[in-house]
Amino acid sequence: MKIEAAARLRAEKWSQPVTEDVKEHPPEGLFKKSADAIAKGLKKLHPDLKSAMSALNFYINRGGEDVPNKENLEKAKEKLRKLYGE
C-alpha cells in the first residue's frame, strides 16, 4: 500500500523538478505572439537550443489540446533551429 501511494505522489508531481530547473520564465503572453517573436524571446532567455526547445516543448505538452496556435508554435521550433544555427 505504501508503494502505491509513493508512486501516485511521484506521478502527480512529475513537473515540479522541471519547473524548478527553469531559471528564467518566458514573459507573459510570449507564446501567443508570432513564431519569430517566440523564437527571439526564447533565445534571449536560453543560452542554447536544447534549453530553448525544452521550454517551448514544455509549454506545448502542458497545454495539451487547448494550446492556442499549435501550428505557430511548431513554426517557432523551426525558427529556433535557424537562430541557433542548426
VEXLUMBA-447282 format. One line per field, with one value per atom (N, C-alpha, C): residue number from 1; residue in three letters; atom name; x, y, z negated. Coordinates in nm, 3 decimals. Example, Ala and Ser with C-alpha at 12.3 -4.5 7.8 and 13.67 -1.06 7.14 Angstrom:
% VEXLUMBA-447282
i <- [1, 1, 1, 2, 2, 2] $
aa <- [ALA, ALA, ALA, SER, SER, SER] $
at <- [N, CA, C, N, CA, C] $
c1 <- [1.319, 1.230, 1.320, 1.285, 1.367, 1.290] $
c2 <- [-0.569, -0.450, -0.330, -0.225, -0.106, 0.003] $
c3 <- [-0.780, -0.780, -0.780, -0.708, -0.714, -0.787] $
% end
This chain:
% VEXLUMBA-447282
i <- [1, 1, 1, 2, 2, 2, 3, 3, 3, 4, 4, 4, 5, 5, 5, 6, 6, 6, 7, 7, 7, 8, 8, 8, 9, 9, 9, 10, 10, 10, 11, 11, 11, 12, 12, 12, 13, 13, 13, 14, 14, 14, 15, 15, 15, 16, 16, 16, 17, 17, 17, 18, 18, 18, 19, 19, 19, 20, 20, 20, 21, 21, 21, 22, 22, 22, 23, 23, 23, 24, 24, 24, 25, 25, 25, 26, 26, 26, 27, 27, 27, 28, 28, 28, 29, 29, 29, 30, 30, 30, 31, 31, 31, 32, 32, 32, 33, 33, 33, 34, 34, 34, 35, 35, 35, 36, 36, 36, 37, 37, 37, 38, 38, 38, 39, 39, 39, 40, 40, 40, 41, 41, 41, 42, 42, 42, 43, 43, 43, 44, 44, 44, 45, 45, 45, 46, 46, 46, 47, 47, 47, 48, 48, 48, 49, 49, 49, 50, 50, 50, 51, 51, 51, 52, 52, 52, 53, 53, 53, 54, 54, 54, 55, 55, 55, 56, 56, 56, 57, 57, 57, 58, 58, 58, 59, 59, 59, 60, 60, 60, 61, 61, 61, 62, 62, 62, 63, 63, 63, 64, 64, 64, 65, 65, 65, 66, 66, 66, 67, 67, 67, 68, 68, 68, 69, 69, 69, 70, 70, 70, 71, 71, 71, 72, 72, 72, 73, 73, 73, 74, 74, 74, 75, 75, 75, 76, 76, 76, 77, 77, 77, 78, 78, 78, 79, 79, 79, 80, 80, 80, 81, 81, 81, 82, 82, 82, 83, 83, 83, 84, 84, 84, 85, 85, 85, 86, 86, 86] $
aa <- [MET, MET, MET, LYS, LYS, LYS, ILE, ILE, ILE, GLU, GLU, GLU, ALA, ALA, ALA, ALA, ALA, ALA, ALA, ALA, ALA, ARG, ARG, ARG, LEU, LEU, LEU, ARG, ARG, ARG, ALA, ALA, ALA, GLU, GLU, GLU, LYS, LYS, LYS, TRP, TRP, TRP, SER, SER, SER, GLN, GLN, GLN, PRO, PRO, PRO, VAL, VAL, VAL, THR, THR, THR, GLU, GLU, GLU, ASP, ASP, ASP, VAL, VAL, VAL, LYS, LYS, LYS, GLU, GLU, GLU, HIS, HIS, HIS, PRO, PRO, PRO, PRO, PRO, PRO, GLU, GLU, GLU, GLY, GLY, GLY, LEU, LEU, LEU, PHE, PHE, PHE, LYS, LYS, LYS, LYS, LYS, LYS, SER, SER, SER, ALA, ALA, ALA, ASP, ASP, ASP, ALA, ALA, ALA, ILE, ILE, ILE, ALA, ALA, ALA, LYS, LYS, LYS, GLY, GLY, GLY, LEU, LEU, LEU, LYS, LYS, LYS, LYS, LYS, LYS, LEU, LEU, LEU, HIS, HIS, HIS, PRO, PRO, PRO, ASP, ASP, ASP, LEU, LEU, LEU, LYS, LYS, LYS, SER, SER, SER, ALA, ALA, ALA, MET, MET, MET, SER, SER, SER, ALA, ALA, ALA, LEU, LEU, LEU, ASN, ASN, ASN, PHE, PHE, PHE, TYR, TYR, TYR, ILE, ILE, ILE, ASN, ASN, ASN, ARG, ARG, ARG, GLY, GLY, GLY, GLY, GLY, GLY, GLU, GLU, GLU, ASP, ASP, ASP, VAL, VAL, VAL, PRO, PRO, PRO, ASN, ASN, ASN, LYS, LYS, LYS, GLU, GLU, GLU, ASN, ASN, ASN, LEU, LEU, LEU, GLU, GLU, GLU, LYS, LYS, LYS, ALA, ALA, ALA, LYS, LYS, LYS, GLU, GLU, GLU, LYS, LYS, LYS, LEU, LEU, LEU, ARG, ARG, ARG, LYS, LYS, LYS, LEU, LEU, LEU, TYR, TYR, TYR, GLY, GLY, GLY, GLU, GLU, GLU] $
at <- [N, CA, C, N, CA, C, N, CA, C, N, CA, C, N, CA, C, N, CA, C, N, CA, C, N, CA, C, N, CA, C, N, CA, C, N, CA, C, N, CA, C, N, CA, C, N, CA, C, N, CA, C, N, CA, C, N, CA, C, N, CA, C, N, CA, C, N, CA, C, N, CA, C, N, CA, C, N, CA, C, N, CA, C, N, CA, C, N, CA, C, N, CA, C, N, CA, C, N, CA, C, N, CA, C, N, CA, C, N, CA, C, N, CA, C, N, CA, C, N, CA, C, N, CA, C, N, CA, C, N, CA, C, N, CA, C, N, CA, C, N, CA, C, N, CA, C, N, CA, C, N, CA, C, N, CA, C, N, CA, C, N, CA, C, N, CA, C, N, CA, C, N, CA, C, N, CA, C, N, CA, C, N, CA, C, N, CA, C, N, CA, C, N, CA, C, N, CA, C, N, CA, C, N, CA, C, N, CA, C, N, CA, C, N, CA, C, N, CA, C, N, CA, C, N, CA, C, N, CA, C, N, CA, C, N, CA, C, N, CA, C, N, CA, C, N, CA, C, N, CA, C, N, CA, C, N, CA, C, N, CA, C, N, CA, C, N, CA, C, N, CA, C, N, CA, C, N, CA, C, N, CA, C, N, CA, C, N, CA, C, N, CA, C, N, CA, C, N, CA, C] $
c1 <- [0.082, 0.000, 0.087, 0.195, 0.285, 0.347, 0.383, 0.446, 0.350, 0.223, 0.124, 0.106, 0.104, 0.089, 0.209, 0.328, 0.450, 0.452, 0.411, 0.406, 0.305, 0.192, 0.089, 0.141, 0.210, 0.265, 0.369, 0.454, 0.554, 0.486, 0.380, 0.310, 0.244, 0.194, 0.129, 0.229, 0.350, 0.448, 0.560, 0.537, 0.645, 0.702, 0.622, 0.669, 0.742, 0.734, 0.797, 0.946, 1.025, 1.168, 1.194, 1.114, 1.131, 1.104, 0.996, 0.960, 1.065, 1.118, 1.218, 1.350, 1.380, 1.505, 1.503, 1.385, 1.376, 1.418, 1.529, 1.582, 1.506, 1.474, 1.402, 1.271, 1.163, 1.033, 1.004, 0.944, 0.910, 0.815, 0.825, 0.732, 0.588, 0.497, 0.355, 0.314, 0.247, 0.195, 0.293, 0.415, 0.514, 0.465, 0.404, 0.365, 0.241, 0.183, 0.068, 0.112, 0.240, 0.293, 0.329, 0.389, 0.429, 0.542, 0.562, 0.669, 0.805, 0.828, 0.954, 0.974, 0.869, 0.877, 0.900, 0.836, 0.855, 1.000, 1.052, 1.189, 1.290, 1.272, 1.365, 1.355, 1.234, 1.215, 1.280, 1.266, 1.329, 1.481, 1.531, 1.677, 1.737, 1.664, 1.713, 1.724, 1.636, 1.631, 1.721, 1.751, 1.820, 1.950, 2.058, 2.189, 2.207, 2.127, 2.145, 2.011, 2.017, 1.897, 1.822, 1.895, 1.830, 1.740, 1.788, 1.706, 1.590, 1.613, 1.505, 1.396, 1.437, 1.342, 1.268, 1.337, 1.274, 1.164, 1.189, 1.089, 0.966, 0.989, 0.879, 0.800, 0.870, 0.803, 0.727, 0.783, 0.716, 0.582, 0.582, 0.458, 0.357, 0.403, 0.314, 0.256, 0.340, 0.296, 0.204, 0.230, 0.146, 0.010, 0.002, -0.125, -0.217, -0.161, -0.242, -0.312, -0.435, -0.512, -0.562, -0.554, -0.604, -0.501, -0.384, -0.281, -0.326, -0.333, -0.371, -0.255, -0.287, -0.187, -0.079, -0.119, -0.021, 0.067, 0.009, 0.087, 0.194, 0.158, 0.251, 0.366, 0.335, 0.439, 0.533, 0.480, 0.565, 0.657, 0.606, 0.690, 0.800, 0.768, 0.868, 0.984, 0.958, 1.066, 1.164, 1.110, 1.195, 1.277, 1.213, 1.281, 1.392, 1.366, 1.468, 1.590, 1.568, 1.682, 1.765, 1.699, 1.772, 1.848, 1.786, 1.852, 1.979, 1.974, 2.089, 2.186, 2.152, 2.241, 2.239, 2.128, 2.118, 2.006] $
c2 <- [-0.119, 0.000, 0.126, 0.127, 0.242, 0.270, 0.165, 0.180, 0.246, 0.206, 0.266, 0.415, 0.453, 0.594, 0.675, 0.619, 0.688, 0.703, 0.601, 0.607, 0.711, 0.719, 0.817, 0.959, 0.980, 1.110, 1.153, 1.060, 1.090, 1.127, 1.055, 1.081, 1.218, 1.260, 1.390, 1.505, 1.483, 1.589, 1.581, 1.516, 1.495, 1.625, 1.731, 1.855, 1.946, 1.918, 2.007, 2.026, 1.920, 1.942, 2.019, 1.995, 2.065, 2.213, 2.244, 2.383, 2.453, 2.384, 2.444, 2.466, 2.383, 2.397, 2.516, 2.562, 2.674, 2.801, 2.858, 2.976, 3.102, 3.111, 3.226, 3.179, 3.236, 3.203, 3.301, 3.253, 3.342, 3.452, 3.569, 3.677, 3.638, 3.692, 3.665, 3.694, 3.600, 3.619, 3.590, 3.549, 3.524, 3.419, 3.313, 3.203, 3.234, 3.351, 3.392, 3.483, 3.513, 3.602, 3.523, 3.591, 3.525, 3.426, 3.336, 3.237, 3.304, 3.411, 3.485, 3.543, 3.606, 3.668, 3.564, 3.450, 3.342, 3.295, 3.269, 3.220, 3.322, 3.448, 3.552, 3.569, 3.562, 3.574, 3.460, 3.339, 3.223, 3.228, 3.277, 3.287, 3.385, 3.490, 3.587, 3.523, 3.427, 3.366, 3.244, 3.177, 3.049, 3.051, 3.004, 3.010, 2.909, 2.805, 2.704, 2.653, 2.589, 2.539, 2.439, 2.352, 2.248, 2.307, 2.405, 2.461, 2.545, 2.616, 2.693, 2.600, 2.494, 2.397, 2.326, 2.299, 2.236, 2.325, 2.454, 2.547, 2.549, 2.550, 2.551, 2.420, 2.308, 2.178, 2.162, 2.214, 2.208, 2.281, 2.399, 2.475, 2.398, 2.344, 2.271, 2.148, 2.072, 1.948, 1.973, 2.078, 2.106, 2.160, 2.222, 2.278, 2.177, 2.068, 1.963, 2.014, 1.973, 2.012, 2.156, 2.217, 2.353, 2.460, 2.419, 2.516, 2.593, 2.726, 2.805, 2.812, 2.821, 2.840, 2.732, 2.608, 2.500, 2.499, 2.531, 2.538, 2.646, 2.758, 2.869, 2.826, 2.750, 2.703, 2.605, 2.523, 2.432, 2.511, 2.620, 2.706, 2.771, 2.803, 2.863, 2.767, 2.637, 2.540, 2.552, 2.563, 2.579, 2.708, 2.815, 2.944, 2.936, 2.865, 2.848, 2.778, 2.672, 2.598, 2.690, 2.775, 2.868, 2.972, 3.023, 3.123, 3.069, 2.942, 2.879, 2.816, 2.830, 2.780, 2.629, 2.568, 2.421, 2.387] $
c3 <- [0.000, 0.000, 0.000, -0.076, -0.081, 0.055, 0.126, 0.257, 0.355, 0.352, 0.442, 0.414, 0.288, 0.252, 0.298, 0.283, 0.326, 0.478, 0.549, 0.696, 0.741, 0.675, 0.712, 0.685, 0.575, 0.543, 0.647, 0.689, 0.792, 0.923, 0.958, 1.083, 1.081, 0.965, 0.955, 0.959, 0.920, 0.907, 1.010, 1.124, 1.220, 1.273, 1.280, 1.341, 1.244, 1.116, 1.018, 1.041, 1.058, 1.083, 1.212, 1.314, 1.441, 1.421, 1.352, 1.328, 1.242, 1.142, 1.056, 1.128, 1.229, 1.304, 1.399, 1.435, 1.527, 1.454, 1.497, 1.430, 1.471, 1.597, 1.649, 1.710, 1.663, 1.720, 1.833, 1.942, 2.053, 2.008, 2.067, 2.033, 2.062, 1.986, 2.003, 2.148, 2.211, 2.345, 2.458, 2.426, 2.531, 2.630, 2.583, 2.670, 2.754, 2.735, 2.816, 2.931, 2.939, 3.042, 3.169, 3.265, 3.389, 3.364, 3.459, 3.446, 3.432, 3.508, 3.498, 3.359, 3.306, 3.174, 3.064, 3.078, 2.980, 2.982, 3.102, 3.114, 3.060, 3.095, 3.047, 2.896, 2.843, 2.698, 2.622, 2.674, 2.608, 2.619, 2.731, 2.749, 2.648, 2.616, 2.516, 2.378, 2.350, 2.218, 2.202, 2.313, 2.304, 2.385, 2.325, 2.391, 2.504, 2.506, 2.610, 2.663, 2.777, 2.843, 2.757, 2.690, 2.611, 2.503, 2.430, 2.323, 2.378, 2.489, 2.550, 2.603, 2.669, 2.723, 2.609, 2.500, 2.385, 2.328, 2.320, 2.269, 2.360, 2.490, 2.586, 2.581, 2.578, 2.570, 2.439, 2.331, 2.202, 2.210, 2.270, 2.285, 2.371, 2.482, 2.572, 2.502, 2.434, 2.371, 2.251, 2.175, 2.058, 2.099, 2.216, 2.260, 2.324, 2.371, 2.434, 2.558, 2.575, 2.694, 2.686, 2.568, 2.550, 2.587, 2.633, 2.669, 2.792, 2.780, 2.897, 2.997, 3.123, 3.228, 3.228, 3.219, 3.216, 3.341, 3.455, 3.579, 3.569, 3.510, 3.491, 3.399, 3.296, 3.203, 3.273, 3.363, 3.439, 3.533, 3.590, 3.673, 3.590, 3.466, 3.376, 3.353, 3.353, 3.339, 3.456, 3.576, 3.695, 3.685, 3.642, 3.629, 3.523, 3.415, 3.311, 3.367, 3.442, 3.501, 3.590, 3.667, 3.754, 3.673, 3.567, 3.484, 3.418, 3.379, 3.314, 3.415, 3.544, 3.648, 3.666, 3.638, 3.657, 3.751] $
% end
